[in-house]
Amino acid sequence: MKKIGLSTQIFLGLALGALMGYVVPDLAGHLKPFGDAFLRMIKMIVVPLIFSTLVMGIAGTGDFKKLGRLGGKAIIWFEFATTIALAIGLFVMNVTEPGVGVPLSAATAGSDAVAAAGQHSIDMVQYVLHIIPTNIVDAAARQDMLQIIFFACFFGVAVAHIGEKGTLIVNFCQSVAEAMFKVTNYVMHFAPLGVFAMIAYTVGSYGITMLIPLGKLILSVAGATALFIAVVATIASVFTKINFFHLILALKDILFLAFSTASSEAALPGAMKRLHRLGVPEATVTFVMPTGYSFNLDGSTLYSSAGILFIAQLYGIAMPIEQQLLVMVTLMLSTKGIAGVPGAGIIVVAATAAAFNLPTEGVAILLGIDRILDMIRTICNVCGNCMATVVVSCWEKELNKDKFNRLYKEFREEKL
């Protein structure tokens, strides 16, 4: 197995897991603890890694103007990518019309969950206040990335301002970060097994036959995701003069992991390490990546726009272009709070559907295949944030074409 690359091992785990889930679904259902164990090992790395690298980057350089520039440029790109995701989601759904012809009887299951989701809404004022932690230990325990970033930025600035006394803290954070990257290496050896278990459980539990009536919806969302990644990669390549399709190839094992586990957190440590390996400075990676996980969930945004149009098609309700543009603006605002709310994807779709007088019962049919759709939108979220980080790094003139090509070539030769 040592001669087989990690990305190949993960792909084999994914394929064999799907086969096992289909052939022996009863046995596959008992494999979930192995997948959960792998995810828990990944999640235990995230908080100390983010906190230590962010404090080290801020306090180590002491460049607070740069921090402000990073934040401003990241938000601009996040908004740009979010707009593209919404537009592509609506475009693909208008072309494929996956909601047309789906039996409405399928929407009766899970009605309680849908009713509860429809009664929720995302209060943007409370969301902004939520960024400020009242207890950093509690925020770390809940893995609330925005609260951790908020505190780490203040703490890093304070460490930088205490002069030589802060050197010990910076050195400690550097040691913690290096140790966490080493732990990531150890944990990633379990990735093929974790992926195998998660996919086997998913296929064994949900089955393949139930996906046939909704196959058009799944293919539409998958196609929209692929189109989004291609469009953004092309625009980013023109903007930065760097081949972003090479970046995607370099991240393929990370993206396989994100897809098969449906967990952005599972891919975060590996993605951060890979971007640093390709020349993106650690300070930029540790600031933009976690921030993007709250403000730049492109896959979740695309899914929300697709879900609204799917419900309209399901019930035969016409949505003219001007109303779709209004949906687009509404989702552009409401999806900014999507990471801070449990089950936010369904809540956003249900609340937006209710706001536009669409039957929220249609959300139930999305619940039936939510696991599959979650895998698709997770790979989009991770890929979108990685591309955003490289764009911001190039925008800051920290990375150029020659440097990226050299490091990418070294990375490919190392893999081969």
C-alpha positions in Angstrom: 0.0 0.0 0.0 3.0 2.3 0.5 3.5 2.4 -3.3 0.0 3.6 -3.8 -0.6 7.3 -3.4 -3.0 8.6 -0.7 -5.4 10.0 -3.3 -5.6 6.6 -5.0 -6.1 4.9 -1.7 -9.0 7.3 -0.8 -10.5 6.7 -4.3 -10.3 2.9 -3.8 -11.9 3.3 -0.4 -14.7 5.3 -1.9 -15.3 2.8 -4.7 -15.1 -0.3 -2.5 -17.3 1.3 0.2 -20.0 2.1 -2.4 -19.8 -1.5 -3.7 -20.0 -3.0 -0.2 -22.9 -0.7 0.7 -24.8 -1.9 -2.4 -24.0 -5.6 -2.0 -24.3 -6.1 1.8 -26.2 -3.1 3.1 -26.8 -4.7 6.5 -23.1 -5.2 7.2 -22.2 -1.8 5.8 -24.6 -0.2 8.3 -22.3 -1.3 11.2 -19.3 0.4 9.7 -20.4 3.9 10.7 -18.3 4.0 13.9 -15.1 3.7 11.9 -16.0 6.7 9.8 -17.1 8.7 12.9 -13.8 7.8 14.6 -11.8 9.2 11.6 -13.9 12.4 11.6 -13.4 12.9 15.3 -9.6 12.5 14.9 -9.7 15.2 12.2 -11.8 17.6 14.3 -9.5 17.3 17.2 -6.8 18.9 15.1 -8.7 21.9 13.7 -8.9 24.3 16.8 -5.3 24.1 18.0 -4.1 24.3 14.4 -6.2 27.4 13.5 -5.5 29.2 16.7 -1.7 28.6 16.9 -1.0 29.4 13.2 -3.2 32.6 13.2 -1.6 33.9 16.4 1.8 33.1 15.0 1.1 34.8 11.7 -0.2 38.0 13.3 2.1 38.4 16.2 5.1 37.1 14.3 4.9 39.7 11.5 3.1 42.5 13.5 1.7 43.7 10.1 -1.8 44.8 11.1 -2.4 46.7 7.9 -1.8 43.5 6.0 -4.4 41.8 8.1 -7.0 44.4 7.2 -6.1 44.1 3.5 -6.4 40.3 3.6 -9.9 40.7 5.2 -11.0 43.3 2.7 -9.8 41.4 -0.4 -11.1 38.1 0.9 -14.6 39.5 1.4 -14.6 41.0 -2.1 -13.7 37.7 -3.7 -16.2 35.8 -1.4 -19.0 38.1 -2.7 -17.9 37.6 -6.3 -17.8 33.8 -6.0 -21.1 33.7 -4.1 -22.8 35.7 -6.9 -21.5 33.3 -9.5 -22.6 30.3 -7.5 -26.1 31.6 -7.2 -26.3 32.5 -10.9 -25.0 29.1 -12.0 -27.4 27.3 -9.7 -30.4 29.2 -11.1 -29.2 28.8 -14.7 -28.7 25.0 -14.5 -32.0 24.5 -12.8 -33.8 26.5 -15.5 -32.2 24.5 -18.2 -32.6 20.9 -16.7 -35.8 21.4 -14.8 -35.3 18.5 -12.5 -38.4 19.2 -10.4 -40.8 18.6 -13.4 -42.4 15.2 -13.2 -41.3 14.2 -9.7 -44.2 12.6 -7.8 -45.5 14.9 -5.0 -46.1 11.8 -2.8 -42.3 11.8 -2.2 -42.6 15.1 -0.4 -44.8 13.8 2.4 -41.9 12.2 4.3 -40.1 14.3 6.9 -42.9 16.9 7.1 -42.2 17.5 10.8 -38.6 18.5 10.1 -39.7 20.7 7.2 -42.3 22.5 9.4 -39.7 23.1 12.0 -37.3 24.4 9.5 -39.8 26.7 7.9 -40.4 28.4 11.2 -36.8 29.4 11.6 -35.0 32.4 10.1 -31.5 33.8 10.3 -31.3 37.1 12.2 -28.3 38.9 10.7 -27.9 41.2 13.7 -27.7 38.2 16.1 -25.3 36.5 13.6 -22.9 39.5 13.7 -23.1 39.6 17.5 -22.5 35.8 17.6 -19.0 36.4 16.1 -17.9 37.9 19.4 -17.3 35.1 21.9 -18.3 35.3 25.5 -16.1 32.4 26.4 -13.3 31.3 24.1 -13.1 27.9 25.8 -16.7 27.3 24.9 -16.2 28.6 21.4 -13.3 26.1 21.0 -15.4 23.3 22.4 -18.1 24.0 19.8 -15.5 24.6 17.1 -17.0 27.9 16.2 -14.4 29.1 13.7 -15.5 32.8 13.5 -15.4 33.2 17.3 -12.0 31.5 17.4 -10.7 33.8 14.6 -12.1 36.9 16.3 -10.3 36.1 19.6 -7.1 34.9 17.9 -6.8 38.2 16.0 -7.1 40.2 19.1 -4.8 37.9 21.0 -2.2 38.0 18.2 -2.3 41.8 18.1 -1.8 41.9 21.9 1.1 39.5 21.8 2.8 41.6 19.1 2.4 44.7 21.3 4.1 43.3 24.4 7.4 43.1 22.6 10.0 40.6 23.7 7.7 39.1 26.3 5.5 37.8 23.4 8.4 35.9 21.8 7.8 33.0 24.1 4.1 32.8 23.0 5.0 33.1 19.3 7.6 30.3 19.6 5.1 28.1 21.5 2.4 28.7 18.9 4.9 27.8 16.1 5.7 24.5 17.9 2.0 23.7 18.4 1.4 24.3 14.7 4.3 22.1 13.6 3.1 19.4 16.0 -0.5 19.6 14.6 0.7 19.3 11.0 2.6 16.2 12.1 -0.5 14.8 13.8 -2.4 15.5 10.5 0.1 13.3 8.7 -0.6 10.5 11.2 -4.4 10.8 11.0 -4.4 10.9 7.2 -3.1 7.3 7.1 -6.6 6.4 8.4 -8.4 8.3 5.6 -8.9 5.4 3.2 -10.5 3.3 6.0 -12.6 6.3 7.2 -13.8 7.0 3.6 -14.6 3.3 3.0 -16.7 3.1 6.2 -18.6 6.4 5.5 -19.5 5.6 1.9 -20.5 2.0 2.8 -22.8 3.3 5.5 -24.3 6.0 3.3 -25.1 3.6 0.4 -26.2 0.8 2.7 -28.5 3.1 4.7 -30.1 5.2 1.9 -29.8 2.7 -1.0 -29.4 3.4 -4.7 -33.0 2.6 -5.9 -34.4 5.6 -4.0 -32.1 7.9 -5.9 -33.4 7.0 -9.4 -36.5 9.3 -9.4 -34.3 12.1 -8.1 -31.3 11.3 -10.2 -32.0 14.3 -12.4 -31.8 16.6 -9.4 -28.6 15.1 -8.2 -27.0 15.3 -11.6 -28.2 18.9 -12.0 -26.6 19.9 -8.7 -23.4 18.0 -9.6 -23.3 19.5 -13.0 -23.9 23.0 -11.6 -21.1 22.4 -9.1 -18.6 21.3 -11.8 -19.6 24.3 -14.0 -19.1 26.6 -11.1 -15.6 25.2 -10.3 -14.6 25.5 -14.0 -15.9 29.0 -14.4 -14.3 30.3 -11.2 -11.0 28.5 -11.9 -10.9 30.1 -15.4 -11.6 33.6 -14.1 -9.0 33.1 -11.3 -6.5 31.8 -13.8 -7.0 34.9 -16.0 -6.9 37.3 -13.0 -3.7 35.8 -11.4 -1.9 34.2 -14.4 -1.8 31.0 -12.5 -3.3 27.7 -13.8 -6.0 27.0 -11.2 -6.8 23.6 -12.8 -3.3 22.6 -11.7 -4.3 23.7 -8.2 -7.4 21.5 -8.4 -5.3 18.5 -9.5 -2.9 19.2 -6.6 -5.9 19.1 -4.2 -7.6 16.0 -5.6 -7.0 13.8 -2.6 -8.3 16.5 -0.3 -11.4 16.9 -2.5 -12.0 13.2 -2.5 -11.8 13.3 1.3 -14.3 16.2 1.5 -16.7 14.5 -0.9 -16.7 11.1 0.7 -17.0 12.3 4.3 -19.3 15.3 3.5 -17.2 17.2 6.1 -15.4 20.5 5.4 -13.6 20.1 8.7 -12.1 16.8 7.6 -10.5 18.5 4.6 -9.3 21.7 6.4 -6.0 20.6 7.9 -4.9 18.8 4.8 -6.0 21.7 2.5 -4.1 24.3 4.6 -0.9 22.2 4.5 -1.2 21.6 0.7 -1.7 25.3 0.0 1.3 26.2 2.1 3.2 23.5 0.2 2.3 25.3 -3.1 3.7 28.6 -1.9 0.8 30.4 -0.1 2.1 32.0 3.1 1.0 30.4 6.3 -0.5 33.7 7.6 -2.7 34.0 4.5 -3.8 30.4 4.6 -4.7 30.5 8.3 -6.8 33.7 8.0 -8.6 33.2 4.7 -9.4 29.5 4.9 -11.3 29.5 8.2 -13.0 32.8 7.4 -14.1 31.3 4.1 -15.7 28.4 5.9 -18.2 30.9 7.4 -18.5 33.5 4.6 -17.7 31.6 1.4 -19.7 28.4 1.4 -20.2 28.4 -2.4 -21.6 24.9 -2.5 -24.2 25.6 0.1 -25.1 28.8 -1.7 -25.5 27.1 -5.0 -27.6 24.3 -3.4 -29.9 26.9 -1.8 -30.7 28.6 -5.1 -31.1 25.2 -6.8 -33.4 24.1 -4.0 -35.7 27.1 -4.3 -36.2 26.6 -8.0 -36.6 22.9 -7.6 -39.6 23.4 -5.2 -41.2 25.9 -7.7 -40.8 23.3 -10.5 -42.1 20.5 -8.2 -45.4 22.3 -7.7 -45.6 23.8 -11.2 -45.2 27.4 -9.9 -43.8 29.8 -12.5 -40.9 32.0 -11.3 -40.2 34.8 -13.8 -36.6 36.1 -14.2 -37.2 39.2 -12.1 -38.4 37.0 -9.2 -35.4 34.7 -9.6 -33.1 37.8 -9.3 -34.9 38.8 -6.1 -34.3 35.2 -4.8 -30.7 35.6 -5.7 -30.3 38.8 -3.7 -32.2 37.3 -0.8 -29.9 34.3 -0.7 -26.8 36.4 -1.1 -27.6 37.9 2.3 -29.2 35.0 4.2 -26.5 32.4 3.3 -23.9 34.5 5.1 -25.2 33.1 8.3 -25.4 29.6 7.1 -22.4 28.2 8.9 -23.5 29.3 12.4 -26.8 27.6 12.5 -27.4 23.8 12.8 -29.1 22.4 9.8 -28.8 25.8 8.2 -29.0 24.6 4.6 -32.6 23.3 5.0 -33.5 26.3 7.2 -32.4 28.8 4.5 -34.2 26.9 1.7 -37.4 26.5 3.8 -37.4 30.1 5.0 -36.7 31.6 1.6 -39.4 29.3 0.0 -41.9 30.6 2.6 -40.9 34.2 1.9 -41.7 33.7 -1.8 -45.0 31.9 -1.1 -43.6 28.5 -2.2 -44.9 25.3 -0.4 -42.2 24.4 2.2 -43.4 20.8 2.1 -41.3 20.4 -1.0 -38.2 20.7 1.2 -38.9 17.2 2.4 -37.9 15.7 -0.9 -34.5 17.4 -0.5 -34.2 15.9 3.0 -34.4 12.4 1.5 -31.3 12.9 -0.6 -29.6 15.5 1.6 -26.6 13.2 2.4 -25.8 12.9 -1.3 -26.3 16.6 -2.0 -24.2 17.4 1.1 -21.3 15.4 -0.4 -21.5 17.5 -3.6 -21.8 20.9 -1.9 -18.9 20.0 0.5 -16.5 19.4 -2.3 -17.6 22.8 -3.8 -17.2 24.6 -0.4 -13.6 23.2 0.0 -12.5 23.9 -3.6 -14.0 27.4 -3.5 -12.2 28.3 -0.3 -8.9 26.9 -1.6 -9.2 28.9 -4.8 -10.1 32.0 -2.8 -7.0 31.7 -0.6 -4.7 31.4 -3.6 -6.5 34.4 -5.3 -6.0 36.6 -2.2 -2.3 35.5 -1.9 -1.7 36.5 -5.6 -3.6 39.7 -5.0 -1.2 40.5 -2.1 1.7 39.7 -4.5 2.9 36.8 -2.2 2.5 34.2 -5.0 3.2 34.5 -8.7 3.1 32.2 -11.7 6.8 31.2 -11.7 6.8 30.4 -8.0 3.6 28.4 -8.2 4.7 26.4 -11.3 8.0 25.6 -9.7 6.4 24.4 -6.4 3.6 22.5 -8.3 6.2 20.7 -10.5 8.2 19.7 -7.3 4.9 18.5 -5.7 4.0 16.4 -8.7 7.5 14.9 -9.0 7.4 14.1 -5.3 4.0 12.3 -5.7 5.3 10.4 -8.7 
